[in-house]
């Protein structure tokens, strides 16, 4: 309610100031200048209510004027002897809310003003030239003129920089096949032969079995087979042979059958047989057929026991 009380007080003071503004006692002490405005003259300079956002300075207003400081809500006036009196605050004091004022009666409607007819025939004095107007919008582009004559040829320009590299050309044709490389070893396979024995009274009989059962078609190999024959007495004569199981002639080998030893007590005799050679395999899978025979047929009462190893190396070529 504080703001309502302040507003009520401000309106009251404003009405009072309006009354003061028309009283002859507050007329300015300055000399009166006759004014030429709308056919009327003024006998005095009227007082007014000024305002600002701070206290008024001495040079503002004339005697009889009022001044409102709108920032601090203070009112000064009337100005007297060319000086402003101390201000009066327009702010309401803290306290209980004031009572509402009585409702005023509606004012009487004013009569319509008379219509003024301009009957003057005297021409007025020409006014001063007005300021230059803003620049107008650009006009539409004109049509192209006729083509001029061809000028003389200019001097040759400097050489331009090199352009970027073009895309790679197509792949060339395949070159001729190179010469065959030197034959090399393709690895060594070592196999331990399964131990076996011969025990027969029939001369020229014995055993045979396959060694290297997976010789591949069209391949070339180098091989070594070492066999140990052991019995208690003299082994007698034994014979060993190797051939290709297919019967083809691609095997070349040498063998040793006469090398033997005996232990210190002469109770055990050992014979060693070695095969060494090369193999050129035909169009089918092949193997080596190893055959061992008891030539005399004395192994029935004194069996011959065999052990051995086999080495196989694939080679690139055989010459």
Protein Blocks (a to p, Z undefined) as FASTA:
>chain_A
ZZmmmmmmmmmmmmmmmmmmmpmklpcfbdcddddeehiacfbdcddddddfbdcdfkgo
cehiacddfklopaedddeehiacddddfbdceddddddddddddddddddddddddfbf
bdcddddddddddddddddddddddddddddddddddddddddddddddddddddddddd
ddddebjadddddddddddfbehiacdddehjlccehiacddddddddddfbdnbjaddd
dddfklpakbccdddfkbccddfkopaccddddddddddddfbdcddddddddfkopmmm
mccdddddddddddfbdZZ
